[in-house]
Amino acid sequence: MKPNFEQLYLQMARMRYFEEALAGLWHRGLAPGEMHLGVGEEAVVAGVLAHLQHGDALSLDHRSTPPLVARGVDMSSMILECIGDEAGLCGGQGGHMHLFSPEHLAGSSGIVGSSAPLAAGFGLAAQLMSPGKVAFAFFGDGAANQGMLLESFNLAATWKLPVVFVCKDNHWAITTRSRSVTGGCLRKRAASFGMPAAAVDGTRVEAVWRAAARAVARARAGRGPSFLLARCCRPEGHFLGDPLLRMFREPVKQVVEITPPIVRAMMSRPLGALVSRCGYLGRIGMVISRVGGQVYITDPDPLARAARLVGDEASRRLEDQARGEVERALEDALERREQHA
């Protein structure tokens, strides 16, 4: 069995354009609260969920819209949910961080690490009632030290539950460098529970597809869970409007805005703490430079890499198809919103 690169690229393009549509709504003030996008995670999601079958379950984190798009959940209903409309997927009460679709056996939560125990529950249900079905758990490296995630690893491995645990590793937990709070290697940590654990380049959809194929086949055969550590990028930062990235996108504006309060804080009494404050400011500067360097210099775009697999002509055709689907869903959602207003 070989990957269908055109189908993979189409799914990735759908996810990207849908996320961009949500970003547009947020910038217009139509989507309230913080907006956590999955831009940069498309290859991870598409590569894993290419192996999805009817009856499989999805347990998702607060960046749930790309997997739900891949699962085939109605995009108009998700848009309506994200703008708080009662016609939305969850009646307008969940927002983008708490999207649920019982019809698709898919649910998300903003509680960090909670996708793992939910997936273990899905996996147990599949083991008892639907042999051959699989549960997929998606979470970030910032969830790696949560106790409930490690307990879920243990339970899934002990009971041989059909779960594929997918860690989307961008090396950051909001604004904290993951390695500064995480001991050891995440892949080896997962392997210590007795399940296969693989590290994969999450910007290459073909590599994710191959690694996921092995993990899903093992789960369907009743041999237990697997763990995938997928290195990926997140060009929008932790959330839209991430202040660390604003320093790079609007340097002059940001310097003008933040310099006065920083100077007042630096010169406030007691002045004896000035040296310590300079040290703190230096560490903040280092964090900003690392985030900016990673996003703008070192991190490749998974969509651009996938486009090379299908060629220019096919990529343009598939992009047009995906863009059209998203635009129609957005238009439909906004029309329905106006009717309810």
N, C-alpha and C positions, 0 to 999 in steps of 0.2 A: 504493500500500500504506500502510495506517494502523496505528498501534500498537493492540494489544488491551490496553486499560488494565486490564481485570479480570485477565487472565492475568499481566500485569506485577505487579499488586498482590499476587496470590496468591503469586508467586515471592518477592517481597520479604518477605511475611509468613512464608513458610516459612523463609527465611533468618534472620529476626529471632527467631522462636520456637526455631529450632534452636540459635542462638547462646546464647539465654537458658538453654536446657536444658544446654548445655555449661558455662555459668557456674555453674549450680546444682550440677553434679557437681564442679566445681573447688572451690567453697565448702564442699562436704561432704567434701573431701579424697579424692575418688575419682579425679580426674584429676591426675596428678602433674606437677610442673614449672610453668613459666610457661604462661599461657594467653593467646594473642593472638587476639582476636576481630575479626570484620569488621563489628561493629555500626556503622552509619552509612555503610557502603559499599554498601548494598542497591540503591540506585538505579543506581549505576555498574554493578554486576554484572548486574542484571536487564536494564537497558537495552542493554548490549552483547550479552549471551548470548541475548537474544530472537532474534537473528539466527543462532544456532548451528544447524548441520545435522549429520546423522549423518556421521561421518567427519572432522569438524573436530577439532582438538586444542586442549587447554588446558594452558598452562604457567603455574604459579601460584607465589605467594610463600608466606610463612608464615601468611597469613590466607586459607587455601584452602577452608575449609568452605562459605562462601556460594556460590562458583562450583560446587563439587561438588554441593551441594544443587540448584542450578539445572540441573546436568548430568544429574541423576537418579540419582546414586550412592546406594546403599542407606544410609539414615540410621542404621539399627541397626548396620551394620558400621562406620560412622564413629564412632559413640558407643563401641562396643567398642574400637576402635583408640585412641581418646583416653583410655580408662581402662586401657590396657595389657593387654587380654585377647587371648589367642592366637587367638580367633575374629574378631578385628578385621580391618579392610580389608587391613592389611599384617602380619597375624600378631601384632599388638600390639607391634611393634618400631619403628614410625615415629613414633607420637604425632601430635598435631594439626599439627605443622609439616612432616611428611614423609609426606603422604598420596599414594598412587599407585593408579590404577585403569587398568591396561592395556586393559581392555575398553572404557573410555570415552576412551582416548587422553588421559588426564589425569594430571598429576604436579605435585607441589609440592616446594619446598625452603626450608630456613631460611637458605640462603646469599643474602645481600642482592644483588640484581641478577641472580641466576642464571636467572630465568625468561626473560630475553631471549635468551641463546644457546640455551636449550632450544627456545624458540619458533622461532628461526631454523632449527634442525635439523628440527623438525616441518614448517616451511614448505618447506624443501628437499625433504623426503620427499614432501610433497603435490605440489609442482611436478613432480617426476620420476615419481611413481606414481599420484597421484590429483588430476589437474587439476580446479580448481573448489573444492577444499577449502581451508580457512583455519586458520591457527594463531593463537590469542589468547594474548598475554602480559600478565599483571597484575603490577604492582610499585608501590611507593610512591615518593614524592618523595625519600626518603632514599637510594634506589638510583640517583638520577639522575647521580651523579658516579662511579659504578663504571665502570672501563675496559671490562669485558666487555659492559656495556649499550651503550656507545657503539660498540664494535666490532660488536655485533649490528646496530645501526642501519645502520652502513656496509655490512655484508655484505648485509643484507636489501634495502637500496636499490639497491646495485650489481647484485645478481642478480635484482631484482624479485620477491622472495619474497612469497608471500601471507600476510603477517603483519599483525595489528592490535596495536600496542603501546598498552597502557592504563596511564597513570600516575595512581594514586589520590593526589591531592595534598591533604594536610591541613596543610601548611606546617610540619610537625615531623618530625625524624629522631630518634626516641626523645625525648630532652629537649633537643635542639639545634634552634634555629630554623633552618629550611632556608635562608632567605635569607642567614643569616650565614656560610654555607659554600658557597654556590652563586652563581657569577657569571652574569649575564645572565638571559635568559628561557628557560625550559625549552621552551616551544612553538617559539620561534625557533631554539633549538639543534637540535631535532629536524628542523625544516624545512630547516636548512642541509645536511642529508644528501640533500636532493632528494625528500623525501616530503611529502605533505600533512600538516599538523599543525593540530589544532583544539583550542581551549580551550572547556570546557563546564561548566556548573553541575552538578556531580555529585550534588546533592541533588534535582534534578528529573529523574525517570526519562524523561519525554517528550523532554527536551532531549538526554539521553544516547542514547536510542533513535534519534533523527534523525541525530545525528553518527555513530553506529556504523553506521547503514544505509549511509551514503556510503562509509565506510571498508571495510566488508565487501564491498560491491558492487565496489569497485575491486580488492580482493584476488581475488575470485572470477573476475573478468575477466582476471586475469593481468597487471594493470598495476602490481603492487608493493604495498609496505607503506604504512601510515598510522600516525599517532600521535595519541592522544587524551589531553589533559591535563584530568582531571576533578577539580574542586575538591570535596572532601567533608569530612565531620566524623568524629571518632572519640571518642564520648563516654566510652568506657572507658579512654582513654589508650593508651599503648603496649601495656600488658598489664593483666590483671585485678589489682587491688590496687595500681595505679600510685601511688607515693607522692606525686606532685604533686597528684593528684586527691583523695587521702585528706585533704589539708589543707582542702579545701572540704567534703567529706562528713562528716568527723569533726573539726572544728576544735578543740574543747576537748580531746578525747582526744589528738590529735596534738601540741598545744602542751604538754600535760603530759608526754608521752613524750619529745619531742625537745628541750625547753628545757634540762634539766640537761646533756646531753652537749654542746650548743652552747655553753653558758656555760663549761664546763670547757675546751673547745677554744679559745674566745676568750681566756681568761685564762691559757692555758698559756704557758710561756716560749718565746722571748723576748717580753716585753711590748711591745717596740718594734714588733712586727708587728701590733699591735692595729688600727691604722688600715687596713692592707691587708685584714685579716680582716673588718672591718666592710664594706669594699667588696665582698668576695666574698659576704658574707651578703646584701647589698643586691641583688646580681645574681641570686642564687638566689630572693629574694623576687619580683623582677620576672618571672622565668620562671614561678613558681607563679601569679602574678596573670594572666599572659597565657594560660596553659593554662586556668585556671579561667574566665576571662572568655570565651574562645572556646567552651568546652564548654557553659557554663551560660547564656550571654547571646547570643552572636552566631550560633552554629551552629544551623540549623534541622534538624528531624528529617525525613529523606527519606520515611519511612513516612507521617508525618502529611501531608506535601505530596501524596503519591500517593493517599492516601485521598480527598482532595478531588476527584480526577479521576473516581472511581467513585461517589461519594456515600455517605451514611451507611449505608443499608440494605445495599448491596452490600459495602461494606468490612467490616461486621460478619459477614456471611455468609462472606466469603472468609477472614477472620481465624479464624472458628470451624473452617473446613475445614483451614486450615494448622495451627492449634493441635492439632486432633485427630490429624492425621498425625504430628506431632512427638511427641505424648504416646504414641501407639501404638508408635512406633519406640523411644522411651525405655523404655517398659515391656517391650518385647520384648528389648531389649539387656540390661536388668538381670536379667530372668528367665534369659536365656542365660548371663549371668555367674554367677548362682547355681548353675546346673547344672554349670558347669566348676569351681566352687570345691571 
